[in-house]
Amino acid sequence: MNMIVNIIIQLIIGAVSGWIAGKIMKSEGSLLRNIILGILGGIVGGVVLGLIGIGASGLIGGIVVSVLGACLLVFLANKLIK
């Protein structure tokens, strides 16, 4: 049961992070695209920041990492689409 709750929390953090990243990057993509990029951004942000030796903990840290990763993915998605 605890694992299911953690997955749901991670999805919510990713969705919020994608929405925030869409606003920061002034993305013209759909809300659904930004939410998906936010969820994937959590993974990308964790890997990229981990490679340079930066880690995050807690809810706020998770959101910051997800937003940074999502911003990177929104930037790349915008460049690939145009």
VMD Tcl script that builds the backbone (N, CA, C; Angstrom):
set m [mol new atoms 246]
animate dup $m
set s [atomselect $m all]
$s set {name element resname resid chain x y z} {
  {N N MET 1 A 0.826 -1.203 0.000}
  {CA C MET 1 A 0.000 0.000 0.000}
  {C C MET 1 A 0.861 1.254 0.000}
  {N N ASN 2 A 1.950 1.230 0.755}
  {CA C ASN 2 A 2.817 2.399 0.851}
  {C C ASN 2 A 3.444 2.725 -0.504}
  {N N MET 3 A 3.772 1.694 -1.290}
  {CA C MET 3 A 4.372 1.900 -2.599}
  {C C MET 3 A 3.399 2.594 -3.548}
  {N N ILE 4 A 2.136 2.231 -3.476}
  {CA C ILE 4 A 1.119 2.848 -4.324}
  {C C ILE 4 A 0.971 4.324 -3.988}
  {N N VAL 5 A 0.980 4.650 -2.718}
  {CA C VAL 5 A 0.882 6.045 -2.283}
  {C C VAL 5 A 2.083 6.839 -2.783}
  {N N ASN 6 A 3.291 6.256 -2.697}
  {CA C ASN 6 A 4.491 6.937 -3.177}
  {C C ASN 6 A 4.428 7.200 -4.679}
  {N N ILE 7 A 3.923 6.254 -5.435}
  {CA C ILE 7 A 3.791 6.436 -6.886}
  {C C ILE 7 A 2.803 7.546 -7.201}
  {N N ILE 8 A 1.694 7.564 -6.489}
  {CA C ILE 8 A 0.689 8.613 -6.705}
  {C C ILE 8 A 1.270 9.981 -6.362}
  {N N ILE 9 A 2.015 10.072 -5.266}
  {CA C ILE 9 A 2.640 11.345 -4.875}
  {C C ILE 9 A 3.635 11.786 -5.933}
  {N N GLN 10 A 4.442 10.867 -6.459}
  {CA C GLN 10 A 5.410 11.212 -7.496}
  {C C GLN 10 A 4.718 11.696 -8.770}
  {N N LEU 11 A 3.610 11.078 -9.124}
  {CA C LEU 11 A 2.859 11.521 -10.305}
  {C C LEU 11 A 2.280 12.915 -10.104}
  {N N ILE 12 A 1.795 13.196 -8.903}
  {CA C ILE 12 A 1.255 14.521 -8.615}
  {C C ILE 12 A 2.364 15.563 -8.657}
  {N N ILE 13 A 3.518 15.247 -8.055}
  {CA C ILE 13 A 4.657 16.171 -8.092}
  {C C ILE 13 A 5.078 16.412 -9.534}
  {N N GLY 14 A 5.141 15.364 -10.329}
  {CA C GLY 14 A 5.506 15.507 -11.735}
  {C C GLY 14 A 4.515 16.362 -12.505}
  {N N ALA 15 A 3.231 16.161 -12.243}
  {CA C ALA 15 A 2.204 16.942 -12.931}
  {C C ALA 15 A 2.302 18.423 -12.567}
  {N N VAL 16 A 2.461 18.702 -11.293}
  {CA C VAL 16 A 2.599 20.099 -10.847}
  {C C VAL 16 A 3.875 20.707 -11.426}
  {N N SER 17 A 4.947 19.944 -11.429}
  {CA C SER 17 A 6.214 20.429 -11.958}
  {C C SER 17 A 6.116 20.719 -13.452}
  {N N GLY 18 A 5.424 19.870 -14.183}
  {CA C GLY 18 A 5.224 20.110 -15.610}
  {C C GLY 18 A 4.428 21.368 -15.871}
  {N N TRP 19 A 3.416 21.590 -15.063}
  {CA C TRP 19 A 2.617 22.803 -15.205}
  {C C TRP 19 A 3.471 24.032 -14.909}
  {N N ILE 20 A 4.263 23.976 -13.828}
  {CA C ILE 20 A 5.142 25.095 -13.470}
  {C C ILE 20 A 6.167 25.330 -14.570}
  {N N ALA 21 A 6.774 24.254 -15.076}
  {CA C ALA 21 A 7.773 24.380 -16.142}
  {C C ALA 21 A 7.155 24.984 -17.397}
  {N N GLY 22 A 5.926 24.608 -17.711}
  {CA C GLY 22 A 5.235 25.191 -18.864}
  {C C GLY 22 A 5.048 26.687 -18.710}
  {N N LYS 23 A 4.741 27.116 -17.492}
  {CA C LYS 23 A 4.581 28.553 -17.235}
  {C C LYS 23 A 5.927 29.274 -17.301}
  {N N ILE 24 A 6.963 28.677 -16.717}
  {CA C ILE 24 A 8.296 29.293 -16.721}
  {C C ILE 24 A 8.815 29.420 -18.147}
  {N N MET 25 A 8.656 28.364 -18.929}
  {CA C MET 25 A 9.199 28.324 -20.289}
  {C C MET 25 A 8.246 28.951 -21.311}
  {N N LYS 26 A 7.091 29.424 -20.845}
  {CA C LYS 26 A 6.069 29.996 -21.720}
  {C C LYS 26 A 5.765 29.046 -22.882}
  {N N SER 27 A 5.568 27.789 -22.518}
  {CA C SER 27 A 5.316 26.737 -23.492}
  {C C SER 27 A 3.925 26.882 -24.084}
  {N N GLU 28 A 3.850 26.697 -25.392}
  {CA C GLU 28 A 2.556 26.751 -26.065}
  {C C GLU 28 A 1.952 25.361 -26.207}
  {N N GLY 29 A 2.616 24.372 -25.628}
  {CA C GLY 29 A 2.115 22.999 -25.681}
  {C C GLY 29 A 0.898 22.840 -24.788}
  {N N SER 30 A 0.231 21.728 -24.960}
  {CA C SER 30 A -0.970 21.464 -24.172}
  {C C SER 30 A -0.610 21.177 -22.718}
  {N N LEU 31 A -1.592 21.299 -21.876}
  {CA C LEU 31 A -1.409 21.012 -20.455}
  {C C LEU 31 A -1.009 19.551 -20.269}
  {N N LEU 32 A -1.611 18.657 -21.021}
  {CA C LEU 32 A -1.276 17.237 -20.919}
  {C C LEU 32 A 0.187 16.993 -21.287}
  {N N ARG 33 A 0.658 17.647 -22.342}
  {CA C ARG 33 A 2.066 17.497 -22.741}
  {C C ARG 33 A 2.981 17.983 -21.626}
  {N N ASN 34 A 2.661 19.117 -21.033}
  {CA C ASN 34 A 3.486 19.660 -19.955}
  {C C ASN 34 A 3.473 18.754 -18.731}
  {N N ILE 35 A 2.337 18.149 -18.437}
  {CA C ILE 35 A 2.256 17.229 -17.301}
  {C C ILE 35 A 3.123 16.000 -17.563}
  {N N ILE 36 A 3.043 15.457 -18.772}
  {CA C ILE 36 A 3.873 14.291 -19.117}
  {C C ILE 36 A 5.349 14.660 -19.056}
  {N N LEU 37 A 5.706 15.832 -19.591}
  {CA C LEU 37 A 7.094 16.276 -19.525}
  {C C LEU 37 A 7.532 16.506 -18.083}
  {N N GLY 38 A 6.620 16.924 -17.231}
  {CA C GLY 38 A 6.948 17.102 -15.814}
  {C C GLY 38 A 7.237 15.788 -15.122}
  {N N ILE 39 A 6.442 14.782 -15.434}
  {CA C ILE 39 A 6.673 13.461 -14.845}
  {C C ILE 39 A 8.017 12.917 -15.315}
  {N N LEU 40 A 8.279 13.012 -16.613}
  {CA C LEU 40 A 9.572 12.570 -17.139}
  {C C LEU 40 A 10.703 13.476 -16.656}
  {N N GLY 41 A 10.389 14.752 -16.442}
  {CA C GLY 41 A 11.386 15.711 -15.967}
  {C C GLY 41 A 11.910 15.374 -14.587}
  {N N GLY 42 A 11.079 14.764 -13.777}
  {CA C GLY 42 A 11.545 14.329 -12.457}
  {C C GLY 42 A 12.670 13.321 -12.572}
  {N N ILE 43 A 12.529 12.430 -13.535}
  {CA C ILE 43 A 13.574 11.423 -13.764}
  {C C ILE 43 A 14.817 12.090 -14.344}
  {N N VAL 44 A 14.615 12.904 -15.380}
  {CA C VAL 44 A 15.742 13.577 -16.038}
  {C C VAL 44 A 16.464 14.501 -15.064}
  {N N GLY 45 A 15.714 15.271 -14.302}
  {CA C GLY 45 A 16.319 16.182 -13.325}
  {C C GLY 45 A 17.137 15.439 -12.289}
  {N N GLY 46 A 16.617 14.317 -11.819}
  {CA C GLY 46 A 17.347 13.519 -10.842}
  {C C GLY 46 A 18.651 12.982 -11.402}
  {N N VAL 47 A 18.622 12.532 -12.650}
  {CA C VAL 47 A 19.829 11.986 -13.279}
  {C C VAL 47 A 20.845 13.092 -13.537}
  {N N VAL 48 A 20.401 14.189 -14.143}
  {CA C VAL 48 A 21.323 15.281 -14.492}
  {C C VAL 48 A 21.947 15.879 -13.236}
  {N N LEU 49 A 21.143 16.186 -12.252}
  {CA C LEU 49 A 21.694 16.763 -11.029}
  {C C LEU 49 A 22.548 15.753 -10.272}
  {N N GLY 50 A 22.188 14.480 -10.347}
  {CA C GLY 50 A 22.998 13.442 -9.717}
  {C C GLY 50 A 24.376 13.333 -10.354}
  {N N LEU 51 A 24.445 13.541 -11.668}
  {CA C LEU 51 A 25.724 13.481 -12.372}
  {C C LEU 51 A 26.680 14.587 -11.931}
  {N N ILE 52 A 26.129 15.720 -11.534}
  {CA C ILE 52 A 26.997 16.816 -11.091}
  {C C ILE 52 A 27.101 16.877 -9.567}
  {N N GLY 53 A 26.556 15.858 -8.908}
  {CA C GLY 53 A 26.738 15.734 -7.464}
  {C C GLY 53 A 25.757 16.501 -6.605}
  {N N ILE 54 A 24.611 16.848 -7.167}
  {CA C ILE 54 A 23.598 17.573 -6.402}
  {C C ILE 54 A 22.425 16.636 -6.158}
  {N N GLY 55 A 21.992 16.565 -4.930}
  {CA C GLY 55 A 20.849 15.742 -4.583}
  {C C GLY 55 A 19.772 16.582 -3.920}
  {N N ALA 56 A 18.568 16.086 -3.911}
  {CA C ALA 56 A 17.469 16.803 -3.287}
  {C C ALA 56 A 16.715 15.846 -2.381}
  {N N SER 57 A 16.147 16.385 -1.334}
  {CA C SER 57 A 15.335 15.557 -0.453}
  {C C SER 57 A 14.087 16.323 -0.062}
  {N N GLY 58 A 13.079 15.604 0.276}
  {CA C GLY 58 A 11.834 16.210 0.710}
  {C C GLY 58 A 10.954 16.616 -0.455}
  {N N LEU 59 A 9.793 17.109 -0.110}
  {CA C LEU 59 A 8.805 17.501 -1.112}
  {C C LEU 59 A 9.288 18.670 -1.958}
  {N N ILE 60 A 9.793 19.708 -1.311}
  {CA C ILE 60 A 10.251 20.898 -2.040}
  {C C ILE 60 A 11.432 20.546 -2.935}
  {N N GLY 61 A 12.376 19.770 -2.437}
  {CA C GLY 61 A 13.519 19.354 -3.238}
  {C C GLY 61 A 13.081 18.561 -4.458}
  {N N GLY 62 A 12.113 17.667 -4.271}
  {CA C GLY 62 A 11.588 16.886 -5.386}
  {C C GLY 62 A 10.930 17.753 -6.439}
  {N N ILE 63 A 10.193 18.758 -5.989}
  {CA C ILE 63 A 9.539 19.666 -6.932}
  {C C ILE 63 A 10.572 20.481 -7.698}
  {N N VAL 64 A 11.600 20.986 -7.005}
  {CA C VAL 64 A 12.640 21.777 -7.670}
  {C C VAL 64 A 13.356 20.941 -8.726}
  {N N VAL 65 A 13.735 19.725 -8.373}
  {CA C VAL 65 A 14.418 18.839 -9.325}
  {C C VAL 65 A 13.508 18.535 -10.509}
  {N N SER 66 A 12.250 18.253 -10.247}
  {CA C SER 66 A 11.302 17.954 -11.318}
  {C C SER 66 A 11.082 19.153 -12.233}
  {N N VAL 67 A 10.983 20.338 -11.650}
  {CA C VAL 67 A 10.785 21.544 -12.460}
  {C C VAL 67 A 12.000 21.790 -13.352}
  {N N LEU 68 A 13.205 21.637 -12.797}
  {CA C LEU 68 A 14.410 21.834 -13.608}
  {C C LEU 68 A 14.465 20.827 -14.757}
  {N N GLY 69 A 14.199 19.568 -14.447}
  {CA C GLY 69 A 14.187 18.549 -15.496}
  {C C GLY 69 A 13.101 18.794 -16.525}
  {N N ALA 70 A 11.927 19.201 -16.070}
  {CA C ALA 70 A 10.822 19.477 -16.986}
  {C C ALA 70 A 11.122 20.689 -17.858}
  {N N CYS 71 A 11.763 21.713 -17.299}
  {CA C CYS 71 A 12.151 22.874 -18.107}
  {C C CYS 71 A 13.103 22.448 -19.215}
  {N N LEU 72 A 14.041 21.582 -18.879}
  {CA C LEU 72 A 14.972 21.076 -19.886}
  {C C LEU 72 A 14.220 20.310 -20.977}
  {N N LEU 73 A 13.284 19.470 -20.577}
  {CA C LEU 73 A 12.526 18.703 -21.562}
  {C C LEU 73 A 11.594 19.583 -22.389}
  {N N VAL 74 A 10.973 20.593 -21.778}
  {CA C VAL 74 A 10.114 21.524 -22.535}
  {C C VAL 74 A 10.959 22.276 -23.559}
  {N N PHE 75 A 12.148 22.715 -23.151}
  {CA C PHE 75 A 13.056 23.410 -24.064}
  {C C PHE 75 A 13.406 22.511 -25.252}
  {N N LEU 76 A 13.801 21.269 -24.948}
  {CA C LEU 76 A 14.164 20.343 -26.017}
  {C C LEU 76 A 12.968 19.999 -26.908}
  {N N ALA 77 A 11.807 19.812 -26.320}
  {CA C ALA 77 A 10.598 19.498 -27.101}
  {C C ALA 77 A 10.246 20.659 -28.023}
  {N N ASN 78 A 10.364 21.891 -27.531}
  {CA C ASN 78 A 10.081 23.050 -28.370}
  {C C ASN 78 A 11.061 23.152 -29.534}
  {N N LYS 79 A 12.335 22.830 -29.278}
  {CA C LYS 79 A 13.340 22.890 -30.343}
  {C C LYS 79 A 13.114 21.790 -31.378}
  {N N LEU 80 A 12.702 20.610 -30.942}
  {CA C LEU 80 A 12.475 19.505 -31.867}
  {C C LEU 80 A 11.225 19.708 -32.721}
  {N N ILE 81 A 10.209 20.321 -32.138}
  {CA C ILE 81 A 8.945 20.508 -32.855}
  {C C ILE 81 A 9.056 21.622 -33.888}
  {N N LYS 82 A 9.803 22.663 -33.592}
  {CA C LYS 82 A 9.895 23.795 -34.515}
  {C C LYS 82 A 10.887 23.566 -35.590}
}
mol reanalyze $m
mol bondsrecalc $m
mol representation Tube
mol addrep $m
